[in-house]
Amino acid sequence: MAADLKPEAVQAYDRYTHDTEARLAAAKVPFLWVDASPERLRLVKQGQAAVDPAKGDGDTFVTGASIHDWIGAIFIPGGTLEKTLAVLQDYDHHKNIYKDVPESKLLARNGNDFKYYRLRVLHNGPINGVFRTDFEAHYQQMDATRWVCQTRTTRVTEIEDYGKPKQHELQPGHGSGYLWRLNGYWRLEQRDGGVYLECETTSLTRGLPPIIGALFVSSTHSIEREGLTATLQATRDAAKK
C-alpha cells in the first residue's frame, strides 16, 4: 500500500523540529540527558545503552503522518572526543560500522559542515524497505570537553528491488512512506575517564488506518529503540579500537 507525502505533514514536521532545536539550544543545564536521571547514568556507566522516547510514548500524530522522537545515550570508557568525532565524521566508512547501512559516502566538507548520503535498511514486522538518505551535518565545539552536532535529511528516496537487476529509485515523497524525514541531534562530553555520547532522532513516516496502525506503531517503536541502540553501540565499539 503506497503513500504520498503531503505538504501538511512536511509543515508539521518542520514546526516540530524547529521546536526541538529551540529546546535543545535553551537546555544549558544539564547538558546531557543522562545527567537528569541517576538511573540512566548508572545504566550507561555499566556499559549499557539507555534509550527512551524523548517525550510521551515517542509518537506525535499529524495530518497523514507520524513524527517519532527518541533519545539514547552510551558511555565510551577510555574514549576521547577526537576519536569519537572521527568515527561520526568518517562517512565513507559508515557502511563498515553500522549494520543497517549497506552504502555510505561523503559528498562534501567545509570545515565542520558535511554533506553525505547513506542507504538505510528498515526491517521489522510490516515495515521493510531500503532508503537513500542525503544529509547535511553541522558540528560545533561548545568548550574544551563538549561538542554538539545536528544532522538533517535534505532528500529521502526509497529504493525498490534493491540489489536486483530491476533496482530503481522512486521519486521523493512516493513509496511505502516508512521514512520521509530523519534528523539527528548529537551531544558529546568527555569526562569520568571516557566520552558520553547521546543522540536524539526525529523521523517522519506515514500514518496508517487504525486496523493496522497498532502493529505499525509497535514495529516503529522497535525500529527506533533497536536502531538507536545499535547505532550507539556500534559508534562506541568503533571509537574504542
N, C-alpha and C positions, 0 to 999 in steps of 0.2 A: 504494500500500500504506500504509494508515493505521497510526498507532501511538498508544498511550496512555501518558501519563507515569505511572510507578509511584512510590508513596511511597518505596520503597527508593532510587530514583535521586535524588529530591529530598534525602533524608537524606545520601546520599553527596556530592552537590554542596555542600550546606551545610557538611559537615565539611571538604571541600576548600577552599572559600572562607574558612572560619574559619582554617585553617592558613595560607592565602595572606596574609590580612590580618595575622596574627600575625608572619609572616616579614617583611612589609614594614614593620611597626611597629618591629621589632627591628633592621632594617638601617640603622644610623646612618651607617656609612662603608663603601663610598661611598654618597652619597645617590642618585646617578644610575647607572643600569645601564651607560651608555656609558663611565663612568669606570673600569669594571672591565676594559675591553679597549681597548688602543691602536688596534686595527684598527677597532672600532666608532666610536671617537671620530674617527678620521681620515675615516671614511666620511661621518659626518654633517657634519663641518666642510667637506667637499667638496660639500655640498648634497644628498646622497642620504639616503634613509631606511634605517635599519638595523632589520630585522625578523627575529625568530627564535623558535622555540619557547622558552617560559620554562624548561622542563626536559624532558629526553629528546627525544622527537620531537613533543611538544606534545599527546599524547593519553594519557588515562587511562581505561581501560575499567572500568565498574562494571555492576552488575546492570541489564540492559535499556537501558543508555545509555552515552554517551561524554562525557567532560569534555575540553575543549580549552583550552589555556593558552598564549597567545602574548604577546610583548612587542616593542615597537618604539620608536624614537626618531628625532627630527629636530631640526635646528638652524634657528632663525629669525634670520638676520642682521639686525641693526638693530632687532629686535623688543623689545618691552617686556612685562613681566608684566601691566601694566594692559590693554594691547590684546589680548594672548593670552587672558587671562581673560574679557575682554568677548566675544570670539568664542565661547569654550566655553560661556558662560552665555547667549548670545543664542538661546535655544531656539526662539523664534518664527520665526527665520530659518535654522535648520539646514537646512531644505528648499531654501534657496538656496545653501548652502555645500557640502553633501555629496550626491554623485550618487545614492547608494543610499538617500536619504531623501526620498521624494516628499511627505511631510507631517510637520509638527512643530509643537508648541505648548507654551508654558509654562502650567502649570496653577496653580502657587502658588509664592510665595517668602517665606521668613522669614530675613532676614539672609543667611548663607552656605549655607542649605539650600534646595533647589529640588525641585519636583515637575514633571515634564513627560512628554510622550509623543512618540514618533516612529514612523513607519512605516518598516520596513526591507525592502528588496528583496534577496533572495538569488537568484543566477542563476549556476550553474556546473555543467556536466555534468548528473548526475541530480538535483542539488539546485536546486529552484525554488520560490519562494514569497514571499508578502508577509505581514509580521508587524507587528502593533501591539505596541510595547514601551513600557510605562509604567515610569518610572524615579523614584527618589529620588537626589539628588546632594548630597553634603556637601563643601564646600570648607574648607580650613584653612590659614592662613598660618603657616609654620614659623618664619620670620625675615624680614628685610628683602629677601632675594633668592630665597626658596624658598616654594612653595605645593604642597599635595597636594590631590587630590580623589578621592572614592570615589563611583561610580555603581552602583546596584543595581536590577535589574528587580523591580518589585512585581507585575507582571501581564504575561503574554505570551499573545497570541492570534493565530491565523492568519486571514487574510482570504482567503476563496475568491472567485474570479471578480472580482478587484479591477479597478475601472474599468468594470465591465459592469453592466447593469441588475439582474442577479441577485447582485450583490456582497453578501456576508454574512460575519459574524464567527463563528468557531467558538468553542466553549467552551474555556477554558484547559486545556491538557494533552491536547487532542484535535487530530488532523490529521496532517500529514506527519511531525511530530516533528523537523523540521530546525532548530528553535530553540525551546527551552523556558526557558532562563535566559541572561542576559548581564550580567556585571558588568565594570566598568572601573576601573582604578586609575591615576590620572594623577599625574605629577610634573613640576614646572616649576622651572627655576633660571635666573636672569638672571646672565650673566657672559660674558666673551670678546666683548663687543660685540653681544650678542643674547640669545636665550632658547633653552635646551634644553627640548624638550617630549618627554615619554615617556608611554607608555600600555601597561599590561598588561591583557589581556582574558581572562576565563574564561567559557566558554559551555558549556551543557548541551544535547546533542542525542540523538536516538535511537541505539540500537545496531542493526546490520543483520546478516543472515546472512552467513557467510564468502563465499558465492558472489558477492555484490555488495559485500561490505564493503570490499575493496581499492579499488574505484572510488569508493566513498563517501568513504573516508579521503583519497584523492587530491584529490577535489573540495573536501572540508573544508579541507585544507591550503591549497589555492589561495584559497579564500574568506577564510581567516584572514589569510594573508600579503598578498594583494592588497587586502583590505578595510582592514586596519590601515595599510598603506602609503598608500592613497588618503585615509584619514581624516587621517593626519598631514600629508600634502602639502596637502590642502585647508585644514586649520587654519592651516598656515604661510602659504599664499597669502593667506588672508583677513586674517591678523594683520599682513601686510606692507602692506596697502592703506592 
